Amino acid sequence: MAALTAINKYRLVALGVIVFAVALDQFSKSALIEVLADNGFRPLELTSFFRLVMVWNTGVSFGMFGSDGPNAHWALIALPGLVVIVLVVWMLRSRQLLEILGLAFVIAGAVGNLIDRVVRGAVADFFDFHVAGWHFWAFNVADCAISVGVMILLYDAFFSDTPDKEASGKQG
């Protein structure tokens, strides 16, 4: 019974991560849209390698498969929505802290970007890092959450030794 209590605590922490990350993502998007609108949506240079830009991503990761058609728009809502459901089920079935935490970050990022697609019609991206004329893709807080979650899941998969992995022969 103590293990079940610990797992419920993990899930409660995961719920907190999801709520906090989605709230931070949505707050940052609202605030940055307003800041950039006040500047005529011109990029704001903050350092020699970082600026705030306004990019509306109508595609998937890094703007791939972008389309303005209504079928594509609804597909880009339905598919991530389905992925979120699968990830939530996976998280609820998991009994490993790192896996639950990693999934919580990925879910939070997916939900944050999904809210954008439903409410704004596209995902708002702002953060633009650049070096010597090369620009990384613009991204947002939700994308950061997804990246953190994937890193946690990769660490858990390759380096974490848990009883479940030892029993199944998947040691890190």
ROKEZA-160929 format. One line per 5 residues: number of its first residue (from 1); their letters; for each residue x, y, z of N, C-alpha, C, O. Coordinates in Angstrom, 1 decimal, padded with zeros to 4 digits. Example, Ala and Ser with C-alpha at 12.3 -4.5 7.8 and 13.67 -1.06 7.14 Angstrom:
1> as> 013.2:-005.7:007.8:012.3:-004.5:007.8:013.2:-003.3:007.8:014.2:-003.3:008.5 | 012.8:-002.2:007.1:013.7:-001.1:007.1:012.9:000.0:007.9:013.4:001.1:008.0;
END
This chain:
1> maalt> 000.8:-001.2:000.0:000.0:000.0:000.0:000.9:001.3:000.0:000.4:002.3:-000.5 | 002.1:001.2:000.6:003.0:002.3:000.7:003.4:002.7:-000.7:003.6:003.9:-001.0 | 003.7:001.7:-001.6:004.1:002.0:-003.0:003.0:002.7:-003.7:003.3:003.6:-004.5 | 001.8:002.3:-003.5:000.7:003.0:-004.2:000.6:004.4:-003.8:000.3:005.3:-004.6 | 000.8:004.7:-002.5:000.8:006.0:-002.0:001.9:006.9:-002.6:001.7:008.0:-003.0;
6> ainky> 003.1:006.3:-002.8:004.2:007.0:-003.4:003.9:007.3:-004.9:004.1:008.4:-005.3 | 003.3:006.3:-005.6:002.9:006.5:-007.0:001.9:007.6:-007.1:001.9:008.4:-008.0 | 000.9:007.6:-006.2:-000.1:008.7:-006.2:000.5:010.1:-006.0:000.1:011.1:-006.5 | 001.6:010.1:-005.1:002.3:011.4:-004.9:003.0:011.8:-006.2:003.0:013.0:-006.5 | 003.6:010.8:-006.9:004.3:011.1:-008.1:003.3:011.7:-009.1:003.6:012.7:-009.8;
11> rlval> 002.1:011.1:-009.2:001.1:011.6:-010.1:000.6:013.0:-009.7:000.2:013.8:-010.6 | 000.5:013.2:-008.4:000.1:014.6:-008.0:001.1:015.6:-008.4:000.8:016.7:-008.8 | 002.4:015.3:-008.2:003.5:016.1:-008.7:003.4:016.3:-010.2:003.6:017.5:-010.7 | 003.1:015.3:-010.9:003.0:015.4:-012.4:001.8:016.3:-012.7:002.0:017.1:-013.7 | 000.7:016.2:-012.0:-000.4:017.1:-012.3:000.0:018.6:-012.0:-000.3:019.5:-012.8;
16> gvivf> 000.8:018.8:-011.0:001.3:020.1:-010.7:002.2:020.6:-011.8:002.1:021.8:-012.2 | 003.1:019.8:-012.3:004.0:020.1:-013.4:003.1:020.5:-014.6:003.4:021.5:-015.3 | 002.1:019.7:-014.9:001.3:020.0:-016.1:000.6:021.3:-016.0:000.6:022.2:-016.9 | -000.1:021.6:-014.8:-000.8:022.8:-014.6:000.1:024.0:-014.7:-000.2:025.0:-015.3 | 001.3:023.9:-014.0:002.2:025.0:-013.9:002.8:025.3:-015.3:002.8:026.5:-015.7;
21> avald> 003.2:024.3:-016.0:003.8:024.5:-017.3:002.8:025.0:-018.4:003.2:025.9:-019.1 | 001.6:024.5:-018.3:000.6:025.0:-019.3:000.3:026.5:-018.9:000.1:027.3:-019.8 | 000.1:026.8:-017.7:-000.2:028.2:-017.2:001.0:029.1:-017.6:000.7:030.2:-018.1 | 002.2:028.7:-017.4:003.4:029.5:-017.7:003.4:029.7:-019.3:003.7:030.8:-019.7 | 003.2:028.7:-020.0:003.2:028.8:-021.5:002.1:029.8:-021.9:002.4:030.6:-022.7;
26> qfsks> 000.9:029.6:-021.5:-000.2:030.5:-021.9:000.0:031.9:-021.5:-000.3:032.9:-022.2 | 000.5:032.1:-020.3:000.8:033.5:-019.8:001.9:034.1:-020.6:001.8:035.3:-021.0 | 003.0:033.4:-020.9:004.1:033.9:-021.6:003.7:034.3:-023.1:004.1:035.3:-023.6 | 002.8:033.4:-023.7:002.3:033.7:-025.0:001.5:035.0:-025.0:001.7:035.8:-025.9 | 000.6:035.1:-024.1:-000.3:036.3:-024.0:000.6:037.6:-023.8:000.4:038.6:-024.5;
31> aliev> 001.5:037.5:-022.9:002.4:038.6:-022.6:003.3:039.0:-023.8:003.4:040.2:-024.1 | 003.9:038.0:-024.4:004.8:038.3:-025.5:004.1:038.8:-026.8:004.6:039.6:-027.5 | 002.9:038.2:-027.0:002.1:038.7:-028.1:001.8:040.2:-027.9:001.9:041.0:-028.9 | 001.4:040.6:-026.7:001.2:042.0:-026.4:002.4:042.9:-026.5:002.4:044.0:-027.1 | 003.6:042.4:-026.0:004.8:043.2:-026.1:005.2:043.3:-027.6:005.6:044.4:-028.0;
36> ladng> 005.1:042.3:-028.3:005.5:042.4:-029.7:004.5:043.2:-030.5:004.9:043.9:-031.5 | 003.3:043.1:-030.2:002.3:044.0:-030.9:002.5:045.4:-030.6:002.4:046.3:-031.5 | 002.9:045.8:-029.4:003.3:047.2:-029.1:004.5:047.6:-029.9:004.7:048.9:-030.0 | 005.3:046.7:-030.3:006.5:047.0:-031.1:006.2:046.8:-032.6:007.2:046.8:-033.4 | 005.0:046.8:-033.0:004.6:046.5:-034.4:005.1:045.2:-034.9:005.3:045.0:-036.1;
41> frple> 005.2:044.2:-034.1:005.6:042.9:-034.4:007.0:042.8:-035.0:007.3:041.8:-035.7 | 007.8:043.8:-034.8:009.2:043.8:-035.2:010.0:043.0:-034.2:009.7:043.0:-033.0 | 011.0:042.3:-034.6:011.8:041.5:-033.7:012.5:042.5:-032.6:012.9:043.6:-032.9 | 012.6:042.0:-031.4:013.2:042.7:-030.3:014.5:042.0:-030.0:014.6:040.9:-029.5 | 015.6:042.7:-030.3:017.0:042.2:-030.0:017.2:042.4:-028.5:017.3:043.5:-028.0;
46> ltsff> 017.4:041.3:-027.8:017.7:041.3:-026.4:019.2:041.1:-026.1:019.7:041.7:-025.1 | 019.9:040.3:-026.9:021.3:040.1:-026.8:021.9:040.0:-028.2:021.1:040.0:-029.2 | 023.2:039.8:-028.3:023.8:039.6:-029.6:023.4:038.2:-030.2:023.7:038.0:-031.4 | 022.8:037.4:-029.4:022.5:036.0:-029.9:021.0:035.6:-029.6:020.6:034.5:-030.0 | 020.2:036.5:-029.1:018.9:036.1:-028.7:017.9:037.3:-029.0:018.2:038.5:-028.6;
51> rlvmv> 016.8:037.0:-029.6:015.8:038.0:-029.8:014.4:037.4:-029.7:014.2:036.2:-029.8 | 013.4:038.3:-029.5:012.0:037.9:-029.5:011.4:038.2:-030.8:011.6:039.3:-031.4 | 010.8:037.2:-031.4:010.1:037.3:-032.7:008.7:036.8:-032.6:008.3:036.1:-031.7 | 007.9:037.2:-033.6:006.5:036.6:-033.7:006.4:035.7:-034.9:006.5:036.2:-036.0 | 006.3:034.4:-034.6:006.1:033.4:-035.6:004.9:032.6:-035.4:004.7:032.1:-034.3;
56> wntgv> 004.0:032.5:-036.3:002.8:031.7:-036.2:003.0:030.4:-036.9:003.1:030.4:-038.2 | 003.1:029.4:-036.2:003.5:028.0:-036.7:002.2:027.3:-037.0:001.4:026.9:-036.1 | 001.9:027.1:-038.3:000.7:026.4:-038.7:001.0:024.9:-039.0:000.0:024.2:-039.3 | 002.2:024.5:-038.9:002.6:023.2:-039.1:002.8:022.4:-037.8:002.3:022.8:-036.8 | 003.6:021.4:-037.9:004.0:020.6:-036.7:005.4:021.1:-036.3:005.7:022.2:-036.5;
61> sfgmf> 006.1:020.2:-035.6:007.4:020.6:-035.1:008.3:021.4:-036.1:008.4:020.9:-037.3 | 008.8:022.5:-035.7:009.6:023.4:-036.5:008.9:023.8:-037.8:009.6:024.1:-038.8 | 007.6:023.9:-037.8:006.9:024.4:-038.9:006.7:023.4:-040.1:006.2:023.8:-041.1 | 007.2:022.2:-039.9:007.0:021.2:-041.0:005.6:020.9:-041.2:004.8:020.9:-040.3 | 005.3:020.6:-042.5:003.9:020.2:-042.9:002.9:021.3:-042.6:001.7:020.9:-042.4;
66> gsdgp> 003.3:022.5:-042.7:002.4:023.6:-042.5:001.4:023.7:-043.6:001.7:023.4:-044.8 | 000.1:024.1:-043.3:-000.9:024.3:-044.3:-002.0:025.2:-043.7:-002.2:025.2:-042.5 | -002.5:026.0:-044.6:-003.6:026.9:-044.2:-005.0:026.3:-044.4:-006.0:026.9:-044.1 | -005.0:025.1:-045.0:-006.3:024.5:-045.3:-007.1:024.0:-044.0:-006.4:023.7:-043.0 | -008.4:024.1:-044.1:-009.2:023.7:-042.9:-009.0:022.2:-042.5:-009.0:021.9:-041.3;
71> nahwa> -008.8:021.3:-043.4:-008.6:019.9:-043.1:-007.3:019.7:-042.3:-007.3:019.0:-041.3 | -006.3:020.4:-042.8:-005.0:020.3:-042.1:-005.1:020.9:-040.7:-004.5:020.3:-039.8 | -005.8:022.0:-040.6:-005.9:022.7:-039.3:-006.6:021.7:-038.3:-006.1:021.5:-037.1 | -007.7:021.1:-038.7:-008.4:020.1:-037.8:-007.5:018.9:-037.5:-007.6:018.3:-036.4 | -006.8:018.4:-038.5:-005.9:017.3:-038.3:-004.8:017.6:-037.3:-004.4:016.7:-036.5;
76> lialp> -004.3:018.8:-037.3:-003.3:019.3:-036.4:-003.8:019.6:-035.0:-003.1:019.8:-034.1 | -005.1:019.5:-034.9:-005.8:019.5:-033.5:-006.1:018.1:-033.1:-005.8:017.7:-031.9 | -006.7:017.3:-034.0:-007.1:016.0:-033.6:-005.9:015.0:-033.3:-005.9:014.3:-032.3 | -004.9:015.1:-034.1:-003.8:014.2:-033.9:-003.0:014.4:-032.6:-002.8:013.5:-031.9 | -002.6:015.7:-032.4:-002.0:015.9:-031.1:-002.9:015.7:-029.9:-002.5:015.2:-028.8;
81> glvvi> -004.2:015.9:-030.1:-005.2:015.6:-029.0:-005.2:014.1:-028.7:-005.2:013.7:-027.5 | -005.1:013.3:-029.7:-005.1:011.8:-029.6:-003.7:011.4:-028.9:-003.7:010.6:-028.0 | -002.6:012.1:-029.3:-001.3:011.8:-028.7:-001.4:012.1:-027.2:-000.8:011.4:-026.4 | -002.0:013.3:-026.8:-002.1:013.6:-025.4:-002.9:012.6:-024.6:-002.4:012.2:-023.5 | -003.9:012.1:-025.2:-004.7:011.0:-024.5:-003.9:009.8:-024.3:-003.9:009.2:-023.2;
86> vlvvw> -003.1:009.4:-025.3:-002.2:008.2:-025.2:-001.2:008.4:-024.1:-000.9:007.5:-023.3 | -000.6:009.6:-024.1:000.4:009.9:-023.1:-000.1:010.0:-021.7:000.5:009.5:-020.8 | -001.3:010.5:-021.5:-002.0:010.5:-020.2:-002.2:009.1:-019.7:-001.9:008.7:-018.6 | -002.7:008.2:-020.6:-002.9:006.8:-020.2:-001.6:006.2:-019.8:-001.5:005.5:-018.8 | -000.6:006.4:-020.6:000.8:005.9:-020.3:001.2:006.4:-019.0:001.7:005.6:-018.1;
91> mlrsr> 001.1:007.6:-018.7:001.5:008.2:-017.4:000.8:007.6:-016.3:001.3:007.3:-015.2 | -000.5:007.4:-016.4:-001.4:006.9:-015.3:-001.0:005.4:-015.1:-001.2:004.9:-013.9 | -000.5:004.7:-016.1:-000.2:003.3:-015.9:001.3:003.1:-015.4:001.6:002.1:-014.8 | 002.1:004.2:-015.5:003.5:004.1:-015.1:003.6:004.0:-013.6:002.8:004.6:-012.9 | 004.7:003.3:-013.2:005.0:003.2:-011.7:006.4:003.8:-011.4:006.9:003.5:-010.4;
96> qllei> 006.9:004.5:-012.4:008.3:005.0:-012.3:008.3:006.6:-012.2:007.7:007.2:-013.1 | 008.9:007.1:-011.2:008.9:008.6:-011.0:009.4:009.3:-012.3:008.8:010.2:-012.7 | 010.6:009.0:-012.8:011.2:009.7:-013.9:010.3:009.6:-015.1:010.1:010.6:-015.9 | 009.7:008.4:-015.4:008.8:008.3:-016.5:007.6:009.1:-016.4:007.2:009.8:-017.3 | 007.0:009.1:-015.2:005.8:009.9:-014.9:006.1:011.4:-015.1:005.4:012.2:-015.7;
101> lglaf> 007.3:011.9:-014.6:007.7:013.3:-014.6:008.0:013.7:-016.1:007.5:014.7:-016.5 | 008.7:012.8:-016.8:009.0:013.1:-018.2:007.7:013.2:-019.0:007.6:014.1:-019.9 | 006.8:012.3:-018.8:005.5:012.3:-019.6:004.7:013.6:-019.2:004.1:014.2:-020.1 | 004.8:014.0:-017.9:004.0:015.2:-017.5:004.5:016.4:-018.3:003.7:017.2:-018.7 | 005.9:016.6:-018.4:006.4:017.7:-019.2:006.0:017.6:-020.7:005.6:018.7:-021.2;
106> viaga> 006.0:016.5:-021.3:005.6:016.3:-022.7:004.1:016.6:-022.8:003.7:017.3:-023.8 | 003.3:016.1:-021.9:001.9:016.4:-022.0:001.6:017.9:-021.8:000.8:018.4:-022.6 | 002.3:018.5:-020.9:002.1:020.0:-020.7:002.4:020.8:-021.9:001.7:021.6:-022.3 | 003.5:020.4:-022.6:003.9:021.1:-023.8:002.9:020.9:-024.9:002.5:021.8:-025.6 | 002.5:019.7:-025.1:001.5:019.3:-026.1:000.2:020.0:-025.9:-000.4:020.5:-026.8;
111> vgnli> -000.2:020.1:-024.6:-001.5:020.8:-024.3:-001.4:022.3:-024.5:-002.3:022.9:-025.1 | -000.2:022.9:-024.1:000.0:024.3:-024.4:-000.1:024.7:-025.8:-000.7:025.6:-026.2 | 000.6:023.9:-026.7:000.5:024.1:-028.1:-000.9:023.8:-028.7:-001.3:024.4:-029.7 | -001.5:022.8:-028.2:-002.9:022.4:-028.6:-003.9:023.6:-028.3:-004.7:023.9:-029.2 | -003.7:024.2:-027.2:-004.6:025.3:-026.8:-004.4:026.4:-027.9:-005.4:027.0:-028.3;
116> drvvr> -003.1:026.7:-028.3:-002.9:027.7:-029.3:-003.6:027.4:-030.6:-004.2:028.2:-031.2 | -003.5:026.1:-031.0:-004.2:025.7:-032.3:-005.7:025.9:-032.2:-006.3:026.4:-033.2 | -006.3:025.6:-031.1:-007.7:025.8:-031.0:-008.1:027.2:-030.8:-009.0:027.7:-031.5 | -007.4:028.0:-030.0:-007.8:029.4:-029.7:-007.3:030.4:-030.7:-008.0:031.3:-031.1 | -006.0:030.2:-031.1:-005.4:031.2:-032.0:-005.3:030.7:-033.5:-005.0:031.5:-034.3;
121> gavad> -005.5:029.5:-033.7:-005.5:029.0:-035.1:-004.1:028.5:-035.5:-003.9:027.9:-036.6 | -003.1:028.8:-034.7:-001.7:028.4:-035.0:-000.9:028.5:-033.6:-001.4:029.2:-032.7 | 000.3:027.9:-033.6:001.1:028.0:-032.4:001.9:029.2:-032.4:002.6:029.5:-033.4 | 001.9:030.0:-031.4:002.7:031.2:-031.3:004.1:030.9:-030.8:004.3:030.3:-029.7 | 005.1:031.2:-031.6:006.6:031.0:-031.2:007.3:032.3:-031.1:007.0:033.2:-031.9;
126> ffdfh> 008.2:032.4:-030.2:008.9:033.7:-029.9:010.4:033.7:-029.8:011.0:034.6:-030.3 | 010.9:032.7:-029.2:012.3:032.7:-028.8:013.2:032.3:-030.0:013.0:031.3:-030.6 | 014.1:033.2:-030.3:014.9:033.1:-031.5:016.4:033.2:-031.1:016.9:034.3:-030.8 | 017.1:032.1:-031.1:018.6:032.1:-030.8:019.3:032.1:-032.2:018.9:031.4:-033.1 | 020.3:032.9:-032.3:021.1:032.9:-033.5:022.6:033.2:-033.3:023.0:033.8:-032.3;
131> vagwh> 023.4:032.6:-034.2:024.8:032.7:-034.1:025.3:032.8:-035.5:025.0:032.0:-036.4 | 026.1:033.8:-035.8:026.8:034.0:-037.1:025.8:033.8:-038.3:026.1:033.2:-039.3 | 024.7:034.4:-038.1:023.7:034.4:-039.2:022.8:033.1:-039.3:021.8:033.1:-040.0 | 023.1:032.1:-038.4:022.3:030.9:-038.4:021.3:031.1:-037.3:021.6:031.4:-036.1 | 020.0:030.8:-037.6:018.9:030.9:-036.6:018.4:029.5:-036.3:018.0:028.8:-037.2;
136> fwafn> 018.3:029.2:-035.0:017.6:028.0:-034.6:016.1:028.3:-034.8:015.7:029.5:-034.8 | 015.3:027.3:-034.9:013.8:027.5:-035.1:013.3:028.3:-033.9:013.7:028.1:-032.8 | 012.3:029.2:-034.2:011.7:029.9:-033.1:010.9:028.9:-032.3:010.3:027.9:-032.9 | 010.8:029.1:-031.0:010.1:028.2:-030.1:009.5:028.9:-029.0:009.6:030.1:-028.9 | 008.8:028.2:-028.1:008.0:028.8:-027.0:008.2:027.9:-025.7:009.0:026.9:-025.7;
141> vadca> 007.6:028.3:-024.6:007.7:027.6:-023.4:007.2:026.1:-023.5:007.8:025.2:-022.9 | 006.1:025.9:-024.3:005.6:024.6:-024.4:006.6:023.7:-025.1:006.8:022.5:-024.7 | 007.3:024.2:-026.1:008.3:023.4:-026.8:009.5:023.1:-025.8:010.0:022.0:-025.9 | 009.8:024.0:-024.9:010.8:023.8:-023.9:010.4:022.6:-023.0:011.1:021.7:-022.6 | 009.1:022.6:-022.6:008.6:021.6:-021.7:008.6:020.2:-022.4:009.0:019.2:-021.8;
146> isvgv> 008.3:020.2:-023.7:008.4:018.9:-024.4:009.8:018.4:-024.5:010.1:017.3:-024.3 | 010.8:019.4:-024.7:012.2:019.0:-024.8:012.7:018.5:-023.5:013.4:017.5:-023.4 | 012.3:019.1:-022.4:012.7:018.7:-021.0:012.1:017.3:-020.8:012.8:016.4:-020.3 | 010.9:017.1:-021.1:010.2:015.8:-020.9:010.9:014.7:-021.7:011.1:013.6:-021.2 | 011.3:015.0:-022.9:011.9:013.9:-023.8:013.3:013.6:-023.2:013.7:012.5:-023.1;
151> milly> 014.0:014.7:-022.7:015.3:014.4:-022.1:015.2:013.5:-020.8:016.0:012.6:-020.6 | 014.2:013.8:-020.0:014.0:013.0:-018.8:013.6:011.5:-019.2:014.2:010.6:-018.6 | 012.8:011.4:-020.2:012.4:010.0:-020.7:013.6:009.3:-021.2:013.8:008.1:-021.0 | 014.5:010.0:-022.0:015.7:009.4:-022.5:016.7:009.0:-021.4:017.2:007.9:-021.4 | 016.8:009.9:-020.4:017.7:009.5:-019.3:017.1:008.3:-018.6:017.9:007.4:-018.3;
156> daffs> 015.8:008.3:-018.4:015.2:007.2:-017.7:015.4:005.9:-018.4:015.7:004.8:-017.9 | 015.3:006.0:-019.8:015.4:004.8:-020.6:016.8:004.2:-020.6:017.0:003.0:-020.7 | 017.8:005.1:-020.6:019.2:004.6:-020.8:020.0:004.5:-019.6:021.0:003.8:-019.5 | 019.7:005.3:-018.6:020.6:005.4:-017.4:020.0:005.0:-016.1:020.7:004.8:-015.1 | 018.7:005.0:-016.0:018.0:004.7:-014.7:017.8:003.2:-014.5:017.3:002.5:-015.4;
161> dtpdk> 018.3:002.7:-013.4:018.1:001.3:-013.0:016.9:001.2:-012.1:017.0:001.6:-010.9 | 015.8:000.7:-012.6:014.6:000.5:-011.8:014.3:-001.0:-011.7:014.6:-001.7:-012.6 | 013.6:-001.4:-010.7:013.2:-002.8:-010.6:012.4:-003.3:-011.8:012.6:-004.4:-012.2 | 011.6:-002.5:-012.4:010.8:-002.9:-013.5:011.7:-003.2:-014.7:011.5:-004.2:-015.4 | 012.7:-002.4:-014.9:013.7:-002.6:-016.0:014.5:-003.8:-015.8:014.8:-004.6:-016.7;
166> easgk> 015.0:-004.0:-014.5:015.8:-005.2:-014.2:015.0:-006.5:-014.4:015.6:-007.5:-014.9 | 013.7:-006.5:-014.1:012.9:-007.7:-014.3:012.7:-008.0:-015.7:012.6:-009.1:-016.1 | 012.6:-006.9:-016.6:012.3:-007.2:-018.0:013.6:-007.2:-018.8:013.6:-007.5:-020.0 | 014.8:-007.1:-018.2:016.0:-007.2:-018.9:016.4:-005.9:-019.6:017.3:-005.9:-020.4 | 015.7:-004.8:-019.3:016.0:-003.5:-020.0:016.9:-002.6:-019.1:016.5:-001.4:-018.9;
171> qg> 018.0:-003.1:-018.6:018.8:-002.3:-017.7:019.5:-001.1:-018.5:019.8:-001.3:-019.7 | 019.7:000.0:-017.8:020.3:001.2:-018.5:021.8:001.2:-018.4:022.4:002.1:-018.9;
END
